[in-house]
C-alpha cells in the first residue's frame, strides 16, 4: 500500500511523532492510522522504559494556583537537557502535574518515598480490620497486600489516576512525555499549600 503525505500528516498530528517514525508505523500497519497510533504508543512506551534510568540534571519549577488563590502547588520536574525543559510540552506537563497535586492531595511522589514506619502502621491497621471480620489467616495476608496497593494508589502521585484522564496514572502520563520528548523525566519534590 502506498503511504501518502496526508496519511503521515494525520498520524503526526495525532501522535506527535516524527515524519519518518510515522511513515514507518504506517508501513508496518499497512496504512491503518488507528493501528499506527497504537504501534507508535507501544514503541514509544518501550523506548521510554529504556530511558528511565538516565540522569536528569535539568528541569523546571512548576506551579499551579487554583482559582480563588486558596490552593497552590510548587514542584520540581527534572529532565536531561535545558532544551527539553524549555519546550511547551515539558512546561505543560509540569503544570498538569501541579494541578493534579492540587486536586488529588497526594502525600508522596513515589512508593519508594514512603517511610517504613508509615507502611508498618498501615499494615497493622489493615491486618486488624481483616481479623475483626473473622477472615482466615491465609486470606488476611492477601487482604493486607491489596489494601497496601490501594494505599499507594491513593497517596503516591505517580500511581494516582490523572485528574484530566483517569485512564492514565500520572506515571503513565510522564512515560508518554518521555516517549514524545526523547528524554528521561522525573518528578522531584513538591509542596501543596491550602488556606
Buried (B, 14 or more C-beta within 10 A) or exposed (E): EEBEEEBBEBBBEBBBBEEEBBBBBBEBBEBBBEBBBBBBBEBBBEEBEEBEEEEBEBBBEBBBBBEEEEBBBBBBBBBBBEEBBEBEEBBEBBBBBBBBBBBBEBEBBBBEBBEEEBBEEBBEEBBEBBEEEEBEEEEBEEBBEEBBEEBBEBBBBBBBBBBEEEEBBBBBBBBBBBBBBBBBBBBEEBEBEEE
